[in-house]
Amino acid sequence: MANESRDATLARLRAGSGREVVAYGGDETAAARERLRAEVAAALALDLRPTDRPLALWLLAQEIAAHEARGVGASEALYTLVAVVARFGQPEDAPLLWRAREATEETRAGVDVEQFARLGIAEARAALAHAGDGRALAWLDEASKVGAFGDLPGYFLWADERFGLAVSGPT
């Protein structure tokens, strides 16, 4: 499994097995797992399927755990997985996206507030309120005040291109 390609790993993950090869474990294999997780995140974005949401949520949780453990930095994999999860447009995912944003100083600067708009601004706000995170609500409110949600169709087109999202069917 260590030499498995990203596409083969993604296929195994979609089939419900092989999570141990990309899971954040905090051990000596963390760098190899992180590298493969980044490759799988990119492959997932290139061929996003309607059934991929549980896998995307799990991969993002793994990437967040790795960032939280390091305490610094931001990876392309994290940003890509935020875009992938947001693309499914499920408001209940807002707390996980917020956790991704809060993982490190760099992720606080790099996770776009517009990704939350894919969930529906009012719906994301309600999910974050239910989670009891006032800082997240204040962040969304401030973004709205400064016009961050003024061109969402343009942002969504840009983000899909930026993160390589290619959707195979409705998400």
LUMMARGU-115061 format. One record per residue (C-alpha): residue in three letters; x, y, z. Coordinates in nm, 3 decimals. Each point is the difference from the previous one (the first is absolute). Layout:
<rs>
{"ALA",{X,Y,Z}};
...
</rs>
This chain:
<rs>
{"MET",{0.000,0.000,0.000}};
{"ALA",{0.288,0.240,0.060}};
{"ASN",{0.070,0.022,-0.374}};
{"GLU",{-0.365,0.014,-0.099}};
{"SER",{-0.089,0.275,-0.245}};
{"ARG",{-0.229,0.284,0.100}};
{"ASP",{-0.272,-0.125,-0.235}};
{"ALA",{0.018,-0.353,0.142}};
{"THR",{-0.006,0.142,0.352}};
{"LEU",{-0.301,0.218,-0.084}};
{"ALA",{-0.180,-0.301,-0.148}};
{"ARG",{0.068,-0.202,0.317}};
{"LEU",{-0.120,0.286,0.220}};
{"ARG",{-0.317,0.034,-0.205}};
{"ALA",{-0.054,-0.374,0.044}};
{"GLY",{0.026,0.041,0.376}};
{"SER",{0.348,-0.134,0.069}};
{"GLY",{0.358,0.123,0.022}};
{"ARG",{-0.054,0.291,0.236}};
{"GLU",{0.302,-0.100,0.203}};
{"VAL",{0.236,0.104,-0.281}};
{"VAL",{-0.110,0.364,0.006}};
{"ALA",{-0.136,0.046,0.354}};
{"TYR",{0.175,0.249,0.222}};
{"GLY",{0.181,-0.207,0.258}};
{"GLY",{0.263,0.232,0.143}};
{"ASP",{0.264,-0.268,-0.043}};
{"GLU",{0.317,-0.041,-0.204}};
{"THR",{-0.202,-0.068,-0.315}};
{"ALA",{-0.181,0.334,0.027}};
{"ALA",{0.196,0.164,-0.286}};
{"ALA",{-0.074,-0.284,-0.241}};
{"ARG",{-0.366,-0.004,0.103}};
{"GLU",{-0.022,0.376,-0.037}};
{"ARG",{0.152,-0.015,-0.347}};
{"LEU",{-0.240,-0.275,-0.110}};
{"ARG",{-0.295,0.181,0.161}};
{"ALA",{0.090,0.309,-0.206}};
{"GLU",{0.014,-0.207,-0.318}};
{"VAL",{-0.333,-0.166,0.081}};
{"ALA",{-0.160,0.339,0.078}};
{"ALA",{0.109,0.129,-0.342}};
{"ALA",{-0.128,-0.316,-0.172}};
{"LEU",{-0.330,0.023,0.185}};
{"ALA",{-0.044,0.361,-0.109}};
{"LEU",{0.064,-0.097,-0.362}};
{"ASP",{-0.279,-0.260,0.005}};
{"LEU",{-0.246,0.098,0.271}};
{"ARG",{-0.300,-0.231,0.016}};
{"PRO",{-0.333,0.042,0.178}};
{"THR",{0.088,-0.289,0.233}};
{"ASP",{0.337,0.148,0.106}};
{"ARG",{-0.122,0.227,0.280}};
{"PRO",{0.071,-0.243,0.290}};
{"LEU",{0.350,-0.061,-0.136}};
{"ALA",{0.061,0.373,-0.047}};
{"LEU",{-0.112,0.071,0.357}};
{"TRP",{0.229,-0.271,0.135}};
{"LEU",{0.299,0.117,-0.205}};
{"LEU",{-0.052,0.359,0.112}};
{"ALA",{-0.019,-0.111,0.364}};
{"GLN",{0.332,-0.184,-0.046}};
{"GLU",{0.163,0.304,-0.158}};
{"ILE",{-0.131,0.227,0.276}};
{"ALA",{0.138,-0.236,0.267}};
{"ALA",{0.343,0.011,-0.164}};
{"HIS",{-0.005,0.381,-0.011}};
{"GLU",{-0.122,0.033,0.356}};
{"ALA",{0.277,-0.234,0.120}};
{"ARG",{0.268,0.203,-0.182}};
{"GLY",{-0.152,0.329,0.109}};
{"VAL",{0.137,0.186,-0.302}};
{"GLY",{-0.030,0.001,-0.376}};
{"ALA",{-0.267,-0.061,-0.255}};
{"SER",{-0.004,-0.258,-0.275}};
{"GLU",{-0.146,0.001,-0.345}};
{"ALA",{-0.175,-0.323,0.102}};
{"LEU",{-0.186,0.177,0.280}};
{"TYR",{-0.114,0.282,-0.229}};
{"THR",{-0.103,-0.248,-0.268}};
{"LEU",{-0.195,-0.212,0.248}};
{"VAL",{-0.175,0.309,0.137}};
{"ALA",{-0.109,0.078,-0.357}};
{"VAL",{-0.106,-0.360,-0.059}};
{"VAL",{-0.207,-0.019,0.319}};
{"ALA",{-0.153,0.343,-0.063}};
{"ARG",{-0.093,-0.107,-0.354}};
{"PHE",{-0.250,-0.248,0.147}};
{"GLY",{-0.187,0.297,0.149}};
{"GLN",{-0.105,-0.166,0.325}};
{"PRO",{-0.050,0.256,0.280}};
{"GLU",{0.078,-0.259,0.269}};
{"ASP",{0.358,-0.002,-0.131}};
{"ALA",{0.054,0.363,0.107}};
{"PRO",{0.154,-0.091,0.340}};
{"LEU",{0.256,-0.226,-0.170}};
{"LEU",{0.085,0.273,-0.251}};
{"TRP",{0.037,0.243,0.291}};
{"ARG",{0.232,-0.247,0.174}};
{"ALA",{0.209,-0.012,-0.320}};
{"ARG",{0.015,0.376,-0.006}};
{"GLU",{0.108,0.012,0.364}};
{"ALA",{0.265,-0.275,-0.018}};
{"THR",{0.300,0.237,-0.023}};
{"GLU",{0.078,0.366,-0.044}};
{"GLU",{0.062,-0.066,-0.369}};
{"THR",{-0.332,-0.177,-0.053}};
{"ARG",{-0.177,0.290,0.174}};
{"ALA",{0.147,0.223,-0.269}};
{"GLY",{-0.053,-0.238,-0.291}};
{"VAL",{-0.344,-0.163,0.031}};
{"ASP",{-0.241,0.212,-0.202}};
{"VAL",{-0.322,0.111,0.166}};
{"GLU",{-0.174,-0.042,-0.335}};
{"GLN",{0.036,-0.378,0.037}};
{"PHE",{-0.257,0.024,0.280}};
{"ALA",{-0.239,0.169,-0.243}};
{"ARG",{-0.016,-0.324,-0.200}};
{"LEU",{-0.190,-0.140,0.298}};
{"GLY",{-0.242,0.292,-0.011}};
{"ILE",{0.098,0.297,0.213}};
{"ALA",{-0.306,-0.010,0.225}};
{"GLU",{0.022,-0.379,0.027}};
{"ALA",{0.373,0.002,0.082}};
{"ARG",{-0.062,0.272,0.254}};
{"ALA",{-0.276,-0.209,0.163}};
{"ALA",{0.227,-0.307,0.015}};
{"LEU",{0.279,0.203,0.158}};
{"ALA",{-0.244,0.158,0.246}};
{"HIS",{-0.122,-0.348,0.093}};
{"ALA",{0.363,-0.098,0.059}};
{"GLY",{0.027,0.302,0.229}};
{"ASP",{0.294,0.169,-0.168}};
{"GLY",{-0.042,0.373,0.030}};
{"ARG",{0.336,0.073,-0.163}};
{"ALA",{-0.110,-0.182,-0.315}};
{"LEU",{-0.323,0.198,-0.008}};
{"ALA",{0.186,0.328,0.046}};
{"TRP",{0.237,-0.097,-0.282}};
{"LEU",{-0.292,-0.070,-0.238}};
{"ASP",{-0.174,0.321,0.102}};
{"GLU",{0.315,0.207,-0.057}};
{"ALA",{0.051,-0.162,-0.341}};
{"SER",{-0.354,0.089,-0.094}};
{"LYS",{0.050,0.361,0.112}};
{"VAL",{0.308,0.043,-0.218}};
{"GLY",{-0.168,-0.152,-0.306}};
{"ALA",{0.178,-0.337,-0.015}};
{"PHE",{-0.315,-0.163,-0.134}};
{"GLY",{-0.054,0.253,-0.279}};
{"ASP",{0.108,-0.220,-0.291}};
{"LEU",{-0.056,-0.357,0.110}};
{"PRO",{-0.053,-0.146,-0.350}};
{"GLY",{0.336,0.146,-0.106}};
{"TYR",{0.168,-0.124,0.315}};
{"PHE",{-0.145,-0.350,-0.041}};
{"LEU",{0.127,-0.020,-0.358}};
{"TRP",{0.343,0.120,0.110}};
{"ALA",{0.013,-0.240,0.296}};
{"ASP",{-0.102,-0.301,-0.208}};
{"GLU",{0.278,0.081,-0.244}};
{"ARG",{0.254,0.087,0.271}};
{"PHE",{-0.052,-0.325,0.190}};
{"GLY",{-0.050,-0.217,-0.306}};
{"LEU",{-0.356,-0.097,0.083}};
{"ALA",{-0.162,-0.204,-0.272}};
{"VAL",{-0.338,-0.136,0.101}};
{"SER",{-0.126,-0.329,-0.140}};
{"GLY",{-0.371,0.037,0.059}};
{"PRO",{-0.193,0.215,0.244}};
{"THR",{0.151,0.082,0.338}};
</rs>
